[in-house]
Amino acid sequence: RAEAALTQPANIKLTRSRHIGVMFAVRAARPVRAASARALLLAAILARATGHGAGVWRDPHHYRSDSSLAGLRFVSESPPHELNIVGTDDGTSWWALKGRCSGLGMRNITIDFSPKGGPSDATGRWAPGETITWPDGNMWALLAAPTRAFLLDAADDHTGVFFDPHHFKVGTFRGMRFIAEDPPHVLKMVGSDDGTFWFLEGFCTGPKMTSIHFDFSPKGGPKELVGKWAPSPARTITWPDGNVWSKAVPELQASFAVRHGGGTVPSRARVEPSPTHASGSLPLSLPVLVASVAMLALAVAVRRVIGSSSRGGAGGPPPPRAARPQ
């Protein structure tokens, strides 16, 4: 609009200095708008790769060690803007919660914690690829890859962590299924086939609740598929097509043994909430890698926007940055 005003007749007469000032402002605004557009695009790519608030999170208020599932929360955005959470506080008993995401960039994460004795509308702030920060100061950190706790879910129950060999990929959450029975006989499952997370519902029936029913239609499968839970020593769910979900995958144990030598599982293989993985963790999954690259590019774009604005407004170089605390 400013360029049009300069090229078309107008009642307002511009002096030469004002004309130059307007042209400078128009030209300076172009790279800022372009950088802002790139930043928004990168944010959209990041949200598409990970989902809004979706992923595997670690709650430090319940976390014990990387050899325990305690404190883990598995979040799916399915359908869009609706969140379903399966989690465990002690590593053996599992619960399910519901929530939603809202606001600019869907970064407001609201969860109904009332089934666990908490508030019904706790709203945290999601930092894509990093954390969810809650009003009480608690901060969930995103897990980039499985820890040694995922090698074996020792609980002899049809809830917990299962591996689907049709989708499982070592070093990622692909092929993992996290099942909670909450309330009794009602099953909730968060899982991943390709790095994104979905949510299914079902129920259990029969003697000792060994018949496992799930509605796979949200994934394009049958409306009611019935599997058979086999307790210890098998600890598997077998489906009509012959697919068998297991609580222990030898390939995953072998991966840890090869990476750390000696054929033993390391005592600690901590996965930090950083986009890069620690030496003791499994390799990053492709969606996490895409999200990490997008976050890095987003940070660079934002810094360029700030730098452009500073130079354009002050007419000189930006002030020196303050020393970063170590």
C-alpha positions in Angstrom: 0.0 0.0 0.0 2.9 2.4 0.8 4.5 1.7 -2.6 1.1 2.4 -4.3 0.8 5.7 -2.5 4.2 6.8 -3.7 3.5 5.9 -7.4 0.0 7.3 -7.6 -1.1 11.0 -7.4 -2.0 12.0 -3.8 -3.2 15.2 -2.1 -0.4 14.9 0.5 2.9 16.3 -0.7 5.9 14.3 0.5 9.2 16.0 1.0 12.3 14.3 -0.3 13.4 13.2 3.2 9.9 11.7 4.0 9.9 10.0 0.6 13.2 8.3 1.3 12.0 7.3 4.8 8.8 5.7 3.5 10.7 3.8 0.8 13.2 2.6 3.4 10.4 1.4 5.7 8.8 -0.5 2.8 12.0 -2.2 1.8 12.9 -3.1 5.4 9.5 -4.6 6.0 9.8 -7.0 3.1 12.5 -9.3 4.6 10.8 -9.1 8.0 7.5 -10.3 6.5 9.3 -13.0 4.5 11.2 -14.2 7.6 7.9 -14.2 9.6 6.2 -16.2 6.9 9.1 -18.7 7.0 8.9 -18.9 10.7 5.1 -19.7 10.6 5.7 -22.3 7.9 8.4 -24.0 10.0 6.0 -24.0 13.0 3.3 -25.6 10.9 5.8 -28.3 9.7 6.8 -28.9 13.3 3.2 -29.3 14.5 2.5 -31.6 11.6 5.5 -33.8 12.4 4.7 -34.2 16.1 1.1 -33.2 16.7 0.1 -30.5 19.1 1.4 -31.7 22.5 1.6 -35.3 21.2 4.5 -37.5 22.1 6.1 -39.3 25.1 6.6 -37.1 28.1 8.4 -37.5 31.4 6.8 -36.0 34.5 9.7 -35.2 37.0 7.2 -35.4 40.0 6.9 -39.2 39.4 10.0 -40.0 37.4 12.3 -42.5 39.1 15.0 -43.6 36.7 15.4 -44.7 33.1 15.0 -48.3 34.2 11.4 -47.5 35.3 8.3 -46.5 33.3 7.1 -44.4 36.3 6.3 -40.8 35.4 5.8 -41.4 31.7 2.8 -39.9 29.8 1.8 -40.9 26.3 -0.2 -38.2 24.5 -2.1 -38.4 21.2 -3.9 -35.6 19.3 -6.7 -37.7 17.9 -9.0 -36.3 16.5 -7.5 -32.9 15.9 -7.4 -30.6 18.9 -8.6 -33.4 21.2 -5.9 -35.0 23.4 -5.9 -38.4 24.9 -3.3 -39.4 27.5 -2.3 -42.8 28.8 0.2 -42.7 31.7 1.6 -44.3 34.8 2.9 -42.8 38.1 4.4 -46.0 39.5 5.4 -47.9 36.4 2.8 -50.7 36.9 -0.7 -49.2 37.2 -2.0 -47.2 34.3 -4.6 -44.5 33.9 -6.2 -42.5 31.1 -7.1 -38.8 30.8 -8.6 -36.5 28.2 -7.8 -32.9 27.2 -7.6 -30.4 24.4 -5.3 -27.9 22.8 -6.2 -24.3 21.9 -4.9 -20.8 21.3 -2.3 -19.5 18.9 -0.4 -22.5 17.5 -2.5 -24.8 19.7 0.1 -24.3 22.4 -2.4 -24.2 25.3 -2.6 -27.8 26.6 -5.6 -28.3 28.9 -6.1 -31.6 30.6 -8.8 -32.9 33.0 -6.8 -34.3 35.9 -9.9 -34.8 38.1 -9.9 -38.6 37.7 -6.5 -38.5 39.5 -7.7 -36.0 42.1 -6.4 -32.9 40.3 -8.0 -29.9 38.7 -10.5 -30.5 35.8 -9.0 -27.8 33.5 -5.3 -27.5 34.2 -3.7 -25.6 31.3 -0.1 -25.9 30.5 2.1 -24.2 27.9 3.5 -26.4 25.2 7.0 -25.6 23.8 7.1 -27.7 20.6 9.7 -30.4 20.7 10.8 -29.5 24.3 8.4 -29.2 27.3 4.9 -28.7 28.6 5.0 -26.3 31.6 2.1 -26.4 34.1 0.8 -23.6 36.4 2.4 -25.2 39.5 5.8 -25.0 37.9 5.9 -28.7 37.0 7.6 -29.2 33.6 7.1 -32.3 31.4 10.1 -33.0 29.2 9.8 -34.7 25.8 11.5 -38.1 25.4 13.3 -38.3 22.1 13.7 -42.1 22.1 13.0 -45.2 24.3 15.1 -45.8 27.5 16.0 -49.1 28.9 12.7 -49.2 30.8 11.0 -50.1 27.4 13.1 -53.3 27.1 10.6 -55.2 29.2 7.3 -54.3 30.9 7.5 -56.8 33.7 3.8 -56.4 34.8 1.9 -59.6 34.1 -1.2 -57.7 32.9 -3.0 -56.8 29.7 -2.2 -53.1 30.4 1.2 -51.4 29.9 3.6 -51.4 27.0 3.3 -53.8 24.0 5.3 -54.1 20.8 3.6 -54.7 17.4 6.1 -56.5 15.2 4.3 -55.3 12.0 5.3 -51.7 12.8 8.1 -51.9 15.4 11.4 -50.1 14.6 14.3 -50.2 17.0 15.3 -46.8 18.4 11.9 -45.2 17.9 8.4 -45.4 19.4 7.1 -46.9 16.2 5.1 -50.1 16.8 4.7 -49.4 20.5 1.2 -49.6 22.1 0.4 -48.1 25.6 -2.7 -49.6 27.1 -4.6 -48.5 30.2 -7.7 -50.0 31.8 -9.5 -47.0 33.2 -12.2 -47.3 34.5 -12.3 -51.1 35.1 -12.9 -53.2 31.9 -12.6 -50.1 29.7 -9.4 -50.0 27.6 -7.7 -46.9 26.3 -4.7 -47.1 24.0 -2.2 -44.6 22.6 0.2 -46.0 19.9 2.4 -45.1 17.0 3.0 -46.8 13.6 5.1 -44.1 11.9 6.2 -41.7 14.6 2.8 -39.9 15.0 0.5 -41.0 17.8 -3.1 -42.3 17.5 -5.8 -43.2 20.1 -8.1 -46.2 20.2 -10.8 -47.4 22.7 -12.0 -50.8 23.7 -12.9 -53.1 26.5 -12.0 -56.5 28.1 -14.3 -59.4 28.8 -14.2 -63.2 29.6 -12.6 -65.2 32.3 -9.9 -63.2 33.9 -10.5 -60.5 31.3 -8.4 -62.3 28.7 -10.6 -61.2 25.7 -9.2 -57.8 24.5 -11.7 -55.8 22.2 -10.6 -52.7 20.4 -12.2 -50.5 17.8 -9.6 -50.1 15.0 -11.8 -48.1 12.7 -10.1 -44.8 13.4 -7.0 -46.5 11.8 -8.9 -47.9 8.9 -9.3 -51.4 10.6 -12.3 -53.3 11.8 -14.9 -51.8 14.2 -14.4 -54.6 16.7 -11.3 -56.7 16.7 -10.9 -59.3 19.5 -7.5 -60.4 20.7 -6.5 -63.0 23.3 -4.4 -62.0 26.3 -2.0 -64.8 27.4 -0.5 -64.2 30.9 3.0 -65.2 32.0 5.1 -66.7 30.7 3.8 -65.6 27.3 2.5 -62.1 28.3 1.2 -61.5 24.7 -2.0 -60.4 22.9 -2.7 -62.5 19.8 -5.0 -61.2 17.1 -7.2 -63.1 14.6 -4.7 -62.4 11.7 -1.9 -64.1 13.7 -0.2 -60.9 14.7 1.2 -61.1 18.3 1.9 -58.2 20.5 4.5 -58.8 23.1 5.7 -57.1 26.2 9.4 -58.0 25.4 11.1 -57.7 22.1 14.5 -59.6 21.8 15.6 -57.2 19.0 15.3 -54.2 21.3 17.3 -55.9 24.0 19.9 -57.0 21.5 20.2 -53.4 20.2 21.1 -52.1 23.7 23.6 -55.0 24.1 25.4 -54.2 20.8 25.5 -50.5 21.5 27.0 -50.9 24.9 29.1 -54.1 24.5 29.4 -57.2 26.6 25.8 -58.4 26.0 24.4 -56.6 29.1 21.9 -53.8 29.3 23.5 -50.6 30.7 22.5 -49.5 34.1 21.5 -46.0 32.8 20.7 -44.8 29.4 19.1 -41.4 30.0 17.3 -39.6 27.2 17.4 -35.9 27.7 14.5 -33.6 26.4 17.0 -32.1 24.0 16.6 -32.7 20.2 20.0 -34.5 20.3 20.1 -37.9 22.0 22.5 -39.0 24.7 25.1 -41.6 24.0 23.2 -44.1 26.0 19.9 -43.7 24.2 18.5 -45.3 21.0 18.7 -43.4 17.7 16.3 -40.5 17.0 13.1 -41.3 15.1 12.5 -39.5 11.8 9.6 -37.3 13.1 11.7 -36.2 16.0 14.6 -35.4 13.7 12.3 -33.3 11.4 10.9 -31.5 14.5 14.5 -30.8 15.7 15.5 -29.3 12.4 12.3 -27.2 12.2 12.9 -25.9 15.7 16.5 -24.9 14.8 15.4 -23.2 11.6 12.6 -21.4 13.5 15.0 -20.1 16.0 17.3 -18.8 13.3 14.4 -17.1 11.5 13.2 -15.4 14.7 16.7 -14.1 15.4 16.9 -12.7 11.8 13.5 -10.9 12.3 14.7 -9.4 15.6 18.0 -8.3 14.0 16.3 -6.8 11.0 13.9 -4.8 13.2 16.7 -3.6 15.4 18.9 -2.3 12.5 15.9 -0.8 10.6 14.6 1.1 13.7 17.8 2.4 15.1 19.7 3.0 11.8 22.8 1.3 13.1 24.2 -2.0 14.4 22.3 -3.9 17.1 23.5 -3.5 20.7 25.9 -6.1 22.0 24.2 -9.2 23.5 24.4 -9.6 27.2 26.6 -12.4 28.5 24.7 -15.7 28.8 24.8 -17.2 32.4 26.7 -20.4 32.5 
